[in-house]
Amino acid sequence: MRHGVVTDMPGTPLEDSHEELLAIALDRTAGEGSRVSALWALSQRRKQGAAGALLALFLDDSDAPAVREEACRVVDQFGATKTVRGPLLRAAEHHPERWARLAAVETLANLYSEKSVPTMLRILENRNEDGRIRSEAAHTIGMAFGVGYARSEVARRLIPHLFDPDTRVRFHVMYALSQCRRERALAPLRLFVNEHTDSGLGYWWDTAREARWAINCIRNRRPGDPDVGMPDDPRYGTDDWEIRPPRRNKQGRRR
């Protein structure tokens, strides 16, 4: 349910054509529930060509917030990254409504785009922004993997936020650092390997497991290194959680 509208309604018109679903989604005389369901059905088809219309719907301040939010959350499904990325980045940083900024940031994570990283860093560093949005900005940085962007610089700017008062921010910064994979993050991450604090984000594992997993990701980042699994692996709940990479010679070959 978003904005009081049920989004997982039974009887979603999956049998309708792409054109019919898009028409329902854009029809202001239709009920909000029907329009949200039509948007969900469109996202399941992933047929290219709807991204522009859905982006315009999200940005239309005169339409229903529930419909606009759903349009934002499904717009990444239509293979038009270049079309939607710029407007979503502007909305993520500057839209006056919190729900719209959050929806834009979370949708950008699904684009896996390194071009999102500079904007997400600014959002993370904005202490006046909502903590959940700053947390999701850190998550989006991790989803971009830092590809094509200076990972060392990203890690340098992320590390201070390990000490943010908002646990949600700390948790997703740990994730982002696990993907930057820079050894400068190892020492500060070790400060949290025994901090058993709930993430506040709905994950069942705590900050200690996330920090331990991030450390193993950073240390085992080369081809042929051991598989570190995921934070929900039982090993991360024990004292024997460290996975050490194989020893290598100066040329980087395994001994």
CYANA upper distance limits for C-alpha pairs under 8 A (distance plus 0.5 A):
  1 MET  CA      5 VAL  CA      5.70
  1 MET  CA      6 VAL  CA      4.85
  1 MET  CA      7 THR  CA      5.99
  1 MET  CA      8 ASP  CA      8.14
  2 ARG  CA      6 VAL  CA      7.19
  2 ARG  CA      7 THR  CA      7.53
  2 ARG  CA     66 ALA  CA      6.38
  3 HIS  CA     65 PRO  CA      7.43
  3 HIS  CA     66 ALA  CA      5.79
  4 GLY  CA     66 ALA  CA      8.24
  5 VAL  CA     32 GLU  CA      7.54
  5 VAL  CA     33 GLY  CA      6.52
  5 VAL  CA     66 ALA  CA      7.10
  6 VAL  CA     33 GLY  CA      6.82
  7 THR  CA     33 GLY  CA      7.24
  7 THR  CA     36 VAL  CA      6.52
  7 THR  CA     37 SER  CA      6.60
  7 THR  CA     40 TRP  CA      8.35
  8 ASP  CA     37 SER  CA      7.60
  9 MET  CA     33 GLY  CA      8.18
  9 MET  CA     37 SER  CA      7.11
 12 THR  CA     37 SER  CA      6.20
 12 THR  CA     38 ALA  CA      7.39
 12 THR  CA     41 ALA  CA      7.23
 13 PRO  CA     21 LEU  CA      8.25
 13 PRO  CA     37 SER  CA      8.19
 13 PRO  CA     38 ALA  CA      7.35
 13 PRO  CA     41 ALA  CA      7.48
 14 LEU  CA     41 ALA  CA      6.27
 16 ASP  CA     20 GLU  CA      6.42
 16 ASP  CA     21 LEU  CA      6.73
 17 SER  CA     21 LEU  CA      6.68
 18 HIS  CA     22 LEU  CA      6.68
 18 HIS  CA     42 LEU  CA      7.12
 18 HIS  CA     45 ARG  CA      8.27
 18 HIS  CA     47 LYS  CA      8.13
 19 GLU  CA     23 ALA  CA      6.62
 20 GLU  CA     24 ILE  CA      6.79
 21 LEU  CA     25 ALA  CA      6.70
 21 LEU  CA     38 ALA  CA      5.72
 21 LEU  CA     39 LEU  CA      7.68
 21 LEU  CA     41 ALA  CA      7.85
 21 LEU  CA     42 LEU  CA      6.97
 22 LEU  CA     26 LEU  CA      6.74
 22 LEU  CA     38 ALA  CA      7.55
 22 LEU  CA     39 LEU  CA      7.79
 22 LEU  CA     42 LEU  CA      7.71
 22 LEU  CA     50 ALA  CA      8.10
 23 ALA  CA     27 ASP  CA      6.52
 24 ILE  CA     30 ALA  CA      7.27
 24 ILE  CA     34 SER  CA      7.87
 24 ILE  CA     35 ARG  CA      6.24
 24 ILE  CA     38 ALA  CA      6.87
 25 ALA  CA     34 SER  CA      8.13
 25 ALA  CA     35 ARG  CA      4.84
 25 ALA  CA     36 VAL  CA      7.31
 25 ALA  CA     38 ALA  CA      6.08
 25 ALA  CA     39 LEU  CA      6.37
 25 ALA  CA     67 VAL  CA      8.38
 26 LEU  CA     35 ARG  CA      7.80
 26 LEU  CA     57 LEU  CA      7.97
 27 ASP  CA     35 ARG  CA      8.01
 28 ARG  CA     63 ASP  CA      8.25
 30 ALA  CA     34 SER  CA      7.04
 30 ALA  CA     35 ARG  CA      7.07
 31 GLY  CA     35 ARG  CA      6.81
 32 GLU  CA     36 VAL  CA      6.58
 32 GLU  CA     64 ALA  CA      8.00
 32 GLU  CA     66 ALA  CA      7.76
 32 GLU  CA     67 VAL  CA      6.97
 33 GLY  CA     37 SER  CA      6.58
 34 SER  CA     38 ALA  CA      6.59
 35 ARG  CA     39 LEU  CA      6.77
 35 ARG  CA     67 VAL  CA      7.09
 36 VAL  CA     40 TRP  CA      6.83
 36 VAL  CA     66 ALA  CA      7.87
 36 VAL  CA     67 VAL  CA      6.03
 36 VAL  CA     70 GLU  CA      6.78
 36 VAL  CA     71 ALA  CA      8.45
 37 SER  CA     41 ALA  CA      6.69
 38 ALA  CA     42 LEU  CA      6.65
 39 LEU  CA     43 SER  CA      6.83
 39 LEU  CA     70 GLU  CA      7.30
 39 LEU  CA     71 ALA  CA      6.95
 39 LEU  CA     74 VAL  CA      7.78
 40 TRP  CA     44 GLN  CA      7.10
 40 TRP  CA     70 GLU  CA      8.09
 40 TRP  CA     74 VAL  CA      7.60
 41 ALA  CA     45 ARG  CA      7.27
 42 LEU  CA     46 ARG  CA      6.97
 42 LEU  CA     47 LYS  CA      8.16
 43 SER  CA     74 VAL  CA      6.18
 43 SER  CA     75 VAL  CA      8.15
 43 SER  CA     77 GLN  CA      6.40
 43 SER  CA     78 PHE  CA      8.04
 46 ARG  CA     77 GLN  CA      6.01
 46 ARG  CA     78 PHE  CA      5.64
 46 ARG  CA     79 GLY  CA      8.36
 47 LYS  CA     78 PHE  CA      6.51
 48 GLN  CA     78 PHE  CA      5.39
 48 GLN  CA     79 GLY  CA      6.64
 48 GLN  CA     80 ALA  CA      8.06
 49 GLY  CA     78 PHE  CA      7.47
 50 ALA  CA     54 LEU  CA      6.71
 50 ALA  CA     75 VAL  CA      8.41
 50 ALA  CA     78 PHE  CA      7.16
 51 ALA  CA     55 LEU  CA      6.48
 51 ALA  CA     75 VAL  CA      6.01
 51 ALA  CA     76 ASP  CA      8.10
 51 ALA  CA     78 PHE  CA      6.28
 51 ALA  CA     79 GLY  CA      8.32
 51 ALA  CA     80 ALA  CA      6.88
 51 ALA  CA     83 THR  CA      8.16
 51 ALA  CA     84 VAL  CA      7.71
 52 GLY  CA     56 ALA  CA      6.72
 52 GLY  CA     83 THR  CA      7.66
 52 GLY  CA     84 VAL  CA      7.94
 53 ALA  CA     57 LEU  CA      6.72
 54 LEU  CA     58 PHE  CA      6.75
 54 LEU  CA     71 ALA  CA      5.84
 54 LEU  CA     72 CYS  CA      7.56
 54 LEU  CA     75 VAL  CA      6.70
 55 LEU  CA     59 LEU  CA      6.83
 55 LEU  CA     71 ALA  CA      7.37
 55 LEU  CA     72 CYS  CA      7.06
 55 LEU  CA     75 VAL  CA      7.16
 55 LEU  CA     84 VAL  CA      7.27
 56 ALA  CA     60 ASP  CA      6.62
 57 LEU  CA     63 ASP  CA      8.01
 57 LEU  CA     68 ARG  CA      6.37
 57 LEU  CA     71 ALA  CA      7.15
 58 PHE  CA     67 VAL  CA      8.20
 58 PHE  CA     68 ARG  CA      4.69
 58 PHE  CA     69 GLU  CA      6.88
 58 PHE  CA     71 ALA  CA      6.12
 58 PHE  CA     72 CYS  CA      6.06
 59 LEU  CA     68 ARG  CA      7.81
 60 ASP  CA     68 ARG  CA      8.04
 63 ASP  CA     67 VAL  CA      7.94
 63 ASP  CA     68 ARG  CA      7.36
 64 ALA  CA     68 ARG  CA      6.74
 65 PRO  CA     69 GLU  CA      6.45
 66 ALA  CA     70 GLU  CA      6.83
 67 VAL  CA     71 ALA  CA      6.68
 68 ARG  CA     72 CYS  CA      6.82
 69 GLU  CA     73 ARG  CA      6.76
 69 GLU  CA     99 TRP  CA      8.16
 69 GLU  CA    100 ALA  CA      7.22
 69 GLU  CA    103 ALA  CA      7.05
 70 GLU  CA     74 VAL  CA      6.78
 71 ALA  CA     75 VAL  CA      6.47
 72 CYS  CA     76 ASP  CA      8.35
 72 CYS  CA    103 ALA  CA      6.97
 72 CYS  CA    104 ALA  CA      7.09
 72 CYS  CA    107 THR  CA      7.45
 73 ARG  CA    103 ALA  CA      6.79
 73 ARG  CA    104 ALA  CA      8.02
 73 ARG  CA    106 GLU  CA      8.18
 73 ARG  CA    107 THR  CA      6.10
 74 VAL  CA    107 THR  CA      8.22
 75 VAL  CA     84 VAL  CA      8.17
 75 VAL  CA    107 THR  CA      8.30
 76 ASP  CA     80 ALA  CA      7.79
 76 ASP  CA     81 THR  CA      7.53
 76 ASP  CA     84 VAL  CA      8.21
 76 ASP  CA    107 THR  CA      7.03
 76 ASP  CA    108 LEU  CA      8.28
 76 ASP  CA    110 ASN  CA      7.20
 76 ASP  CA    111 LEU  CA      6.98
 80 ALA  CA     84 VAL  CA      6.92
 81 THR  CA     85 ARG  CA      6.18
 81 THR  CA    111 LEU  CA      7.14
 82 LYS  CA     86 GLY  CA      7.76
 83 THR  CA     87 PRO  CA      8.48
 84 VAL  CA     88 LEU  CA      6.56
 85 ARG  CA     89 LEU  CA      6.56
 85 ARG  CA    108 LEU  CA      7.64
 85 ARG  CA    111 LEU  CA      8.45
 85 ARG  CA    116 SER  CA      8.42
 86 GLY  CA     90 ARG  CA      6.85
 87 PRO  CA     91 ALA  CA      6.66
 88 LEU  CA     92 ALA  CA      6.45
 88 LEU  CA    104 ALA  CA      5.91
 88 LEU  CA    105 VAL  CA      8.05
 88 LEU  CA    108 LEU  CA      7.55
 89 LEU  CA     93 GLU  CA      6.91
 89 LEU  CA    104 ALA  CA      7.65
 89 LEU  CA    105 VAL  CA      8.03
 89 LEU  CA    108 LEU  CA      8.10
 89 LEU  CA    116 SER  CA      7.50
 89 LEU  CA    119 THR  CA      7.37
 90 ARG  CA     94 HIS  CA      6.28
 90 ARG  CA     95 HIS  CA      7.76
 91 ALA  CA     95 HIS  CA      5.13
 91 ALA  CA    100 ALA  CA      7.53
 91 ALA  CA    101 ARG  CA      6.30
 91 ALA  CA    104 ALA  CA      6.83
 92 ALA  CA    100 ALA  CA      7.72
 92 ALA  CA    101 ARG  CA      4.72
 92 ALA  CA    102 LEU  CA      7.24
 92 ALA  CA    103 ALA  CA      8.26
 92 ALA  CA    104 ALA  CA      5.55
 92 ALA  CA    105 VAL  CA      5.87
 93 GLU  CA    101 ARG  CA      7.10
 93 GLU  CA    119 THR  CA      7.73
 93 GLU  CA    123 ILE  CA      6.95
 94 HIS  CA    101 ARG  CA      7.93
 95 HIS  CA    100 ALA  CA      7.07
 95 HIS  CA    101 ARG  CA      6.37
 96 PRO  CA    100 ALA  CA      8.41
 96 PRO  CA    101 ARG  CA      8.31
 97 GLU  CA    101 ARG  CA      7.01
 98 ARG  CA    102 LEU  CA      6.67
 98 ARG  CA    130 ASP  CA      8.32
 99 TRP  CA    103 ALA  CA      6.57
100 ALA  CA    104 ALA  CA      6.57
101 ARG  CA    105 VAL  CA      6.70
101 ARG  CA    133 ILE  CA      7.81
102 LEU  CA    106 GLU  CA      6.66
102 LEU  CA    132 ARG  CA      8.26
102 LEU  CA    133 ILE  CA      5.91
102 LEU  CA    136 GLU  CA      8.12
103 ALA  CA    107 THR  CA      6.57
104 ALA  CA    108 LEU  CA      6.63
105 VAL  CA    109 ALA  CA      7.08
105 VAL  CA    120 MET  CA      8.48
105 VAL  CA    133 ILE  CA      7.73
105 VAL  CA    136 GLU  CA      7.01
105 VAL  CA    137 ALA  CA      6.67
105 VAL  CA    140 THR  CA      7.65
106 GLU  CA    110 ASN  CA      7.66
106 GLU  CA    136 GLU  CA      6.86
106 GLU  CA    137 ALA  CA      8.26
106 GLU  CA    140 THR  CA      7.60
107 THR  CA    111 LEU  CA      7.53
108 LEU  CA    112 TYR  CA      7.66
108 LEU  CA    113 SER  CA      8.10
108 LEU  CA    116 SER  CA      7.71
108 LEU  CA    140 THR  CA      7.22
109 ALA  CA    113 SER  CA      8.17
109 ALA  CA    139 HIS  CA      7.66
109 ALA  CA    140 THR  CA      4.80
109 ALA  CA    141 ILE  CA      8.05
109 ALA  CA    143 MET  CA      6.33
109 ALA  CA    144 ALA  CA      7.68
110 ASN  CA    140 THR  CA      8.44
110 ASN  CA    143 MET  CA      8.04
111 LEU  CA    144 ALA  CA      8.48
112 TYR  CA    140 THR  CA      8.17
112 TYR  CA    143 MET  CA      6.03
112 TYR  CA    144 ALA  CA      5.00
112 TYR  CA    145 PHE  CA      8.22
113 SER  CA    117 VAL  CA      8.21
113 SER  CA    143 MET  CA      8.44
113 SER  CA    144 ALA  CA      5.63
114 GLU  CA    141 ILE  CA      8.25
114 GLU  CA    144 ALA  CA      5.52
114 GLU  CA    145 PHE  CA      7.69
114 GLU  CA    146 GLY  CA      6.24
114 GLU  CA    147 VAL  CA      6.12
114 GLU  CA    148 GLY  CA      6.76
114 GLU  CA    149 TYR  CA      7.01
116 SER  CA    120 MET  CA      6.65
116 SER  CA    140 THR  CA      8.28
116 SER  CA    141 ILE  CA      7.85
116 SER  CA    144 ALA  CA      8.05
117 VAL  CA    121 LEU  CA      6.57
117 VAL  CA    140 THR  CA      8.15
117 VAL  CA    141 ILE  CA      5.97
117 VAL  CA    144 ALA  CA      7.71
117 VAL  CA    146 GLY  CA      7.71
117 VAL  CA    149 TYR  CA      8.28
118 PRO  CA    122 ARG  CA      6.95
119 THR  CA    123 ILE  CA      6.83
120 MET  CA    124 LEU  CA      6.60
120 MET  CA    137 ALA  CA      5.43
120 MET  CA    138 ALA  CA      7.31
120 MET  CA    140 THR  CA      7.63
120 MET  CA    141 ILE  CA      7.04
121 LEU  CA    125 GLU  CA      6.60
121 LEU  CA    137 ALA  CA      7.65
121 LEU  CA    138 ALA  CA      7.88
121 LEU  CA    141 ILE  CA      8.19
121 LEU  CA    154 VAL  CA      8.48
121 LEU  CA    157 ARG  CA      8.20
121 LEU  CA    158 LEU  CA      8.47
122 ARG  CA    126 ASN  CA      6.67
123 ILE  CA    129 GLU  CA      7.58
123 ILE  CA    133 ILE  CA      8.32
123 ILE  CA    134 ARG  CA      6.43
123 ILE  CA    137 ALA  CA      7.02
124 LEU  CA    129 GLU  CA      8.45
124 LEU  CA    133 ILE  CA      8.45
124 LEU  CA    134 ARG  CA      5.04
124 LEU  CA    135 SER  CA      7.61
124 LEU  CA    137 ALA  CA      6.47
124 LEU  CA    138 ALA  CA      6.99
125 GLU  CA    134 ARG  CA      8.26
126 ASN  CA    134 ARG  CA      8.27
129 GLU  CA    133 ILE  CA      7.48
129 GLU  CA    134 ARG  CA      7.15
130 ASP  CA    134 ARG  CA      6.86
131 GLY  CA    135 SER  CA      6.54
131 GLY  CA    166 ASP  CA      7.03
131 GLY  CA    168 ARG  CA      7.74
131 GLY  CA    169 VAL  CA      7.19
132 ARG  CA    136 GLU  CA      6.71
132 ARG  CA    168 ARG  CA      7.24
132 ARG  CA    169 VAL  CA      7.80
133 ILE  CA    137 ALA  CA      6.64
134 ARG  CA    138 ALA  CA      6.97
134 ARG  CA    169 VAL  CA      6.85
135 SER  CA    139 HIS  CA      6.93
135 SER  CA    168 ARG  CA      6.12
135 SER  CA    169 VAL  CA      4.64
135 SER  CA    170 ARG  CA      8.07
135 SER  CA    171 PHE  CA      8.26
135 SER  CA    172 HIS  CA      6.30
135 SER  CA    173 VAL  CA      7.91
136 GLU  CA    140 THR  CA      6.60
136 GLU  CA    169 VAL  CA      8.30
136 GLU  CA    172 HIS  CA      7.67
137 ALA  CA    141 ILE  CA      6.86
138 ALA  CA    142 GLY  CA      6.99
138 ALA  CA    169 VAL  CA      7.67
138 ALA  CA    172 HIS  CA      6.01
138 ALA  CA    173 VAL  CA      5.89
138 ALA  CA    175 TYR  CA      8.40
138 ALA  CA    176 ALA  CA      6.57
139 HIS  CA    143 MET  CA      6.78
139 HIS  CA    172 HIS  CA      5.70
139 HIS  CA    173 VAL  CA      7.48
139 HIS  CA    175 TYR  CA      7.26
139 HIS  CA    176 ALA  CA      6.57
140 THR  CA    144 ALA  CA      6.79
140 THR  CA    176 ALA  CA      8.44
141 ILE  CA    145 PHE  CA      7.14
141 ILE  CA    146 GLY  CA      7.32
141 ILE  CA    176 ALA  CA      6.42
142 GLY  CA    146 GLY  CA      7.61
142 GLY  CA    175 TYR  CA      6.68
142 GLY  CA    176 ALA  CA      4.33
142 GLY  CA    177 LEU  CA      7.63
142 GLY  CA    178 SER  CA      8.13
142 GLY  CA    179 GLN  CA      6.04
142 GLY  CA    180 CYS  CA      7.76
143 MET  CA    176 ALA  CA      8.03
143 MET  CA    179 GLN  CA      8.34
145 PHE  CA    176 ALA  CA      8.21
145 PHE  CA    179 GLN  CA      5.87
145 PHE  CA    180 CYS  CA      6.74
146 GLY  CA    150 ALA  CA      7.47
146 GLY  CA    151 ARG  CA      6.02
146 GLY  CA    154 VAL  CA      8.01
146 GLY  CA    179 GLN  CA      7.95
146 GLY  CA    180 CYS  CA      6.62
147 VAL  CA    151 ARG  CA      8.14
149 TYR  CA    154 VAL  CA      8.45
150 ALA  CA    154 VAL  CA      6.78
151 ARG  CA    155 ALA  CA      6.57
151 ARG  CA    180 CYS  CA      6.05
151 ARG  CA    181 ARG  CA      8.48
151 ARG  CA    182 ARG  CA      7.98
152 SER  CA    156 ARG  CA      6.67
152 SER  CA    180 CYS  CA      7.99
152 SER  CA    182 ARG  CA      6.99
153 GLU  CA    157 ARG  CA      6.83
154 VAL  CA    158 LEU  CA      6.58
154 VAL  CA    180 CYS  CA      7.85
155 ALA  CA    159 ILE  CA      6.56
155 ALA  CA    177 LEU  CA      6.72
155 ALA  CA    180 CYS  CA      6.85
155 ALA  CA    182 ARG  CA      7.23
155 ALA  CA    184 ARG  CA      8.27
155 ALA  CA    185 ALA  CA      7.52
156 ARG  CA    160 PRO  CA      8.27
156 ARG  CA    184 ARG  CA      8.49
157 ARG  CA    161 HIS  CA      8.37
158 LEU  CA    162 LEU  CA      7.77
158 LEU  CA    173 VAL  CA      6.92
158 LEU  CA    176 ALA  CA      8.35
158 LEU  CA    177 LEU  CA      7.66
159 ILE  CA    173 VAL  CA      8.12
159 ILE  CA    177 LEU  CA      8.29
159 ILE  CA    185 ALA  CA      7.13
159 ILE  CA    188 PRO  CA      7.87
160 PRO  CA    164 ASP  CA      7.97
161 HIS  CA    169 VAL  CA      7.66
161 HIS  CA    170 ARG  CA      6.75
161 HIS  CA    173 VAL  CA      7.22
162 LEU  CA    169 VAL  CA      8.08
162 LEU  CA    170 ARG  CA      5.24
162 LEU  CA    171 PHE  CA      8.31
162 LEU  CA    173 VAL  CA      6.75
162 LEU  CA    174 MET  CA      7.51
162 LEU  CA    188 PRO  CA      8.22
162 LEU  CA    189 LEU  CA      8.26
163 PHE  CA    170 ARG  CA      7.11
164 ASP  CA    169 VAL  CA      7.08
164 ASP  CA    170 ARG  CA      6.50
165 PRO  CA    170 ARG  CA      8.39
166 ASP  CA    170 ARG  CA      7.06
167 THR  CA    171 PHE  CA      6.56
167 THR  CA    197 THR  CA      8.19
167 THR  CA    198 ASP  CA      8.20
167 THR  CA    199 SER  CA      6.47
167 THR  CA    200 GLY  CA      7.30
168 ARG  CA    172 HIS  CA      6.94
168 ARG  CA    199 SER  CA      6.02
168 ARG  CA    200 GLY  CA      6.19
168 ARG  CA    201 LEU  CA      6.88
169 VAL  CA    173 VAL  CA      6.57
170 ARG  CA    174 MET  CA      6.79
171 PHE  CA    175 TYR  CA      7.18
171 PHE  CA    199 SER  CA      6.55
171 PHE  CA    207 THR  CA      6.41
171 PHE  CA    210 GLU  CA      7.47
172 HIS  CA    176 ALA  CA      6.68
173 VAL  CA    177 LEU  CA      6.59
174 MET  CA    178 SER  CA      6.72
174 MET  CA    189 LEU  CA      7.92
174 MET  CA    210 GLU  CA      7.09
174 MET  CA    211 ALA  CA      6.52
174 MET  CA    214 ALA  CA      6.83
175 TYR  CA    179 GLN  CA      7.15
175 TYR  CA    210 GLU  CA      7.57
175 TYR  CA    214 ALA  CA      6.94
176 ALA  CA    180 CYS  CA      6.83
177 LEU  CA    181 ARG  CA      6.61
177 LEU  CA    182 ARG  CA      7.86
177 LEU  CA    185 ALA  CA      7.42
177 LEU  CA    214 ALA  CA      7.37
178 SER  CA    213 TRP  CA      8.18
178 SER  CA    214 ALA  CA      4.82
178 SER  CA    215 ILE  CA      7.36
178 SER  CA    217 CYS  CA      6.07
178 SER  CA    218 ILE  CA      6.32
179 GLN  CA    214 ALA  CA      8.46
179 GLN  CA    217 CYS  CA      7.94
179 GLN  CA    218 ILE  CA      8.10
180 CYS  CA    218 ILE  CA      8.34
181 ARG  CA    185 ALA  CA      8.43
181 ARG  CA    217 CYS  CA      7.29
181 ARG  CA    218 ILE  CA      4.83
181 ARG  CA    219 ARG  CA      8.17
181 ARG  CA    221 ARG  CA      7.57
182 ARG  CA    186 LEU  CA      8.26
182 ARG  CA    218 ILE  CA      6.77
183 GLU  CA    218 ILE  CA      6.98
183 GLU  CA    219 ARG  CA      7.90
185 ALA  CA    189 LEU  CA      6.58
186 LEU  CA    190 ARG  CA      6.73
186 LEU  CA    215 ILE  CA      6.51
186 LEU  CA    218 ILE  CA      8.08
187 ALA  CA    191 LEU  CA      7.55
188 PRO  CA    192 PHE  CA      8.16
189 LEU  CA    193 VAL  CA      7.59
189 LEU  CA    211 ALA  CA      6.28
189 LEU  CA    212 ARG  CA      8.31
189 LEU  CA    214 ALA  CA      8.25
189 LEU  CA    215 ILE  CA      7.38
190 ARG  CA    211 ALA  CA      7.61
190 ARG  CA    212 ARG  CA      8.10
190 ARG  CA    215 ILE  CA      8.16
192 PHE  CA    207 THR  CA      7.60
192 PHE  CA    208 ALA  CA      6.23
192 PHE  CA    211 ALA  CA      6.60
193 VAL  CA    207 THR  CA      8.10
193 VAL  CA    208 ALA  CA      4.93
193 VAL  CA    209 ARG  CA      7.42
193 VAL  CA    211 ALA  CA      6.10
193 VAL  CA    212 ARG  CA      6.15
194 ASN  CA    208 ALA  CA      5.74
195 GLU  CA    206 ASP  CA      8.45
195 GLU  CA    207 THR  CA      6.64
195 GLU  CA    208 ALA  CA      5.47
196 HIS  CA    206 ASP  CA      6.08
196 HIS  CA    207 THR  CA      6.31
196 HIS  CA    208 ALA  CA      5.72
196 HIS  CA    209 ARG  CA      8.46
197 THR  CA    206 ASP  CA      5.87
197 THR  CA    207 THR  CA      5.99
197 THR  CA    208 ALA  CA      7.73
198 ASP  CA    204 TRP  CA      8.29
198 ASP  CA    205 TRP  CA      7.74
198 ASP  CA    206 ASP  CA      5.35
198 ASP  CA    207 THR  CA      7.02
199 SER  CA    203 TYR  CA      7.06
199 SER  CA    205 TRP  CA      8.02
199 SER  CA    206 ASP  CA      6.15
199 SER  CA    207 THR  CA      6.61
205 TRP  CA    209 ARG  CA      6.80
205 TRP  CA    210 GLU  CA      7.92
205 TRP  CA    231 PRO  CA      7.59
205 TRP  CA    232 ASP  CA      6.85
206 ASP  CA    210 GLU  CA      7.03
207 THR  CA    211 ALA  CA      6.56
208 ALA  CA    212 ARG  CA      6.66
209 ARG  CA    213 TRP  CA      6.56
209 ARG  CA    231 PRO  CA      6.19
209 ARG  CA    232 ASP  CA      8.13
209 ARG  CA    236 TYR  CA      5.95
209 ARG  CA    237 GLY  CA      7.19
210 GLU  CA    214 ALA  CA      6.58
210 GLU  CA    231 PRO  CA      6.22
211 ALA  CA    215 ILE  CA      6.74
212 ARG  CA    216 ASN  CA      6.97
212 ARG  CA    231 PRO  CA      8.34
212 ARG  CA    236 TYR  CA      7.17
212 ARG  CA    241 TRP  CA      7.57
212 ARG  CA    242 GLU  CA      7.88
213 TRP  CA    217 CYS  CA      6.68
213 TRP  CA    228 VAL  CA      7.70
213 TRP  CA    230 MET  CA      7.32
213 TRP  CA    231 PRO  CA      5.99
213 TRP  CA    236 TYR  CA      7.59
214 ALA  CA    218 ILE  CA      6.75
215 ILE  CA    219 ARG  CA      6.72
216 ASN  CA    220 ASN  CA      6.33
216 ASN  CA    228 VAL  CA      6.72
216 ASN  CA    242 GLU  CA      7.04
216 ASN  CA    243 ILE  CA      6.49
216 ASN  CA    244 ARG  CA      8.04
217 CYS  CA    221 ARG  CA      6.56
217 CYS  CA    228 VAL  CA      6.97
219 ARG  CA    244 ARG  CA      7.64
219 ARG  CA    245 PRO  CA      7.05
220 ASN  CA    225 ASP  CA      5.79
220 ASN  CA    226 PRO  CA      6.97
220 ASN  CA    227 ASP  CA      8.24
220 ASN  CA    228 VAL  CA      7.93
220 ASN  CA    243 ILE  CA      8.25
220 ASN  CA    244 ARG  CA      7.71
220 ASN  CA    245 PRO  CA      5.96
221 ARG  CA    225 ASP  CA      7.15
225 ASP  CA    245 PRO  CA      6.16
225 ASP  CA    246 PRO  CA      7.23
226 PRO  CA    243 ILE  CA      7.79
226 PRO  CA    244 ARG  CA      8.39
226 PRO  CA    245 PRO  CA      7.04
228 VAL  CA    243 ILE  CA      7.47
229 GLY  CA    233 ASP  CA      6.89
231 PRO  CA    236 TYR  CA      6.95
232 ASP  CA    236 TYR  CA      7.62
233 ASP  CA    237 GLY  CA      8.29
234 PRO  CA    238 THR  CA      7.80
235 ARG  CA    240 ASP  CA      7.24
235 ARG  CA    241 TRP  CA      5.79
236 TYR  CA    240 ASP  CA      8.19
236 TYR  CA    241 TRP  CA      5.55
237 GLY  CA    241 TRP  CA      7.85
246 PRO  CA    254 ARG  CA      6.84
246 PRO  CA    255 ARG  CA      8.02
247 ARG  CA    254 ARG  CA      6.30
247 ARG  CA    255 ARG  CA      6.28
248 ARG  CA    252 GLY  CA      5.75
248 ARG  CA    253 ARG  CA      5.54
248 ARG  CA    254 ARG  CA      4.73
248 ARG  CA    255 ARG  CA      5.67
249 ASN  CA    253 ARG  CA      6.03
249 ASN  CA    254 ARG  CA      7.00
249 ASN  CA    255 ARG  CA      6.82
